[in-house]
Amino acid sequence: MRRSLPFAIIMLALLAALASGFYFSRPVRNTDAAVAAPSHNVVPPALPTTGAEPAHIKGPEKTEVTLEEFADFECPACGGFYPILKAIEKDYGSRVRVIFREFPLSQHVHAMPAARAAEAAGLQGKFWEMHDLLYEQRDNWTKAPDVQVVFEQYARRLGLDVDRFKKDQTSEVVQKRITLDHVRGRHMKLHSTPTVFLNDVEIPFAEMKTTEALRKTIEQALATKAQS
């Protein structure tokens, strides 16, 4: 019976979740990372807590370390973490699997449009390319008078079908992916961006501030795996 339910019912549940304000009502304090104030809102039981599927993943399915990052493209701390994670990916190669989850924060004006741009690019197989552009060019597009114009320029640079890209940004598919990632983050009791889980255990922010600190945490996880 459940498998035969029309997609419209699923979308109604998503829209109801959004209308409840579980996302847009979150105030955030200004610290090194964008830290969300505690909320008493409950994740609607109709929505799964596994995040968007298929997830954005780099690395093999079976590996020793999985890093699941929840981030906001406009967040300064996320921008600072981007080169650190890139260095880790280069150093560890197939030993580390990276998952990216959308968690745009309401106080960042361009965070949601950027998430939509990344997801729309993903529908054409270029999520990671857009992901990298958004972080590498963060100081440019966050100051642009019209971010949509800039995002379309990035889409052309990546060889995307720009007309489709423009339509996909406001599609139900893209909104659903962002919503489901957010629901997963709330389920995992996220309190800041970037937040990274190593094998489902949250890494303290202090252990993510430098490549060396994150490398040390990963090495400890690898040593624990080797002993088990």
KETI-678389 format. One record per residue (C-alpha): x, y, z. Coordinates in steps of 0.2 Angstrom, whole numbers, plus 5000, padded with zeros to 4 digits. Example, Ala and Ser with C-alpha at 12.3 -4.5 7.8 and 13.67 -1.06 7.14 Angstrom:
2
506249785039/506849955036/
This chain:
228
500050005000/501450135005/502350104989/500850154979/500550314988/500650464975/502150584976/500950724980/500650654997/502450645001/502650824995/501250885006/502150815021/503750905016/502751065014/501951045031/503651025039/504251185031/502651275036/502951225054/504451335055/505651205060/506951275049/506651465047/506351505065/508151455071/509151605078/511051585078/512351665088/513851735080/515451635085/516851545075/515551435068/513751475065/512951405081/511051375081/510051405097/509251245104/507551215098/506051115105/505351085088/505150895084/505550825067/503950765059/503850575060/503250565042/504950615036/506450495035/507950545045/509250465033/509450625023/509350645004/509550494993/510650464984/511850564995/513250664988/514750544991/516550544987/517550384990/517150194991/515650124999/516750015011/518150115019/518850135036/518350315039/516750405034/516650585036/514850655035/514850845034/513350965036/513751135029/513151305023/513951375007/513851555014/514551505031/516251585034/516751435045/516251315032/517251415019/518751395031/518451215033/518351175014/520251175011/520551075026/519450935020/520150945003/521850915010/521250765020/520450695004/522050704995/523050635009/521950485013/521250444996/520150284996/520350265015/519150405018/517350425012/516550595012/514750635012/514050815010/512350865018/511451025015/511151135030/510851315025/510651435039/509251555039/510251705044/511351685029/510351775015/511151675000/511351505009/509751435003/509951494984/511751424985/511151254991/509851254977/511151294964/512251154970/510751024970/510251084953/511951054947/511950884955/510450844944/511550864929/512950764937/514050914943/513650934961/515450924967/516051034953/514751164959/515151134977/516951174974/516551334964/515451394978/516751374991/518251434981/517251584974/516351624991/517051794993/516351844976/514651774975/514151824993/514452004988/513652004971/512052114969/511151964961/511851794966/510751704953/511651794939/513351724946/512651554949/512051544930/513851594925/514551454936/513251334927/513951394910/515751364916/515251194921/514451154904/512751134911/511051154902/510751334910/508851334906/508651164915/509751224929/508651384932/507051274932/507851144943/508351264957/506551294961/505951114958/505150994971/506550874969/507851004974/506851064989/506450894995/508350854995/508751005005/507350975017/507850795020/509650835023/509050965036/507950845044/509350725046/510450865054/509050905066/508850715070/510750705074/510550865085/511650975075/512151135084/513351225071/514051225054/515151155049/514750995059/515650835054/515350655060/516750535059/515950355058/514350435066/515250515080/515250705080/517050785079/517350925091/517551095082/519251115089/519850955080/519251025063/520151195064/521751135055/522250995044/523450935057/522050925070/520850835059/522250715053/522650675071/520750625074/520750525059/522350425063/521550395080/520050315072/521050215060/522150145075/520550105084/519850015069/521549915067/521449855085/519649795084/
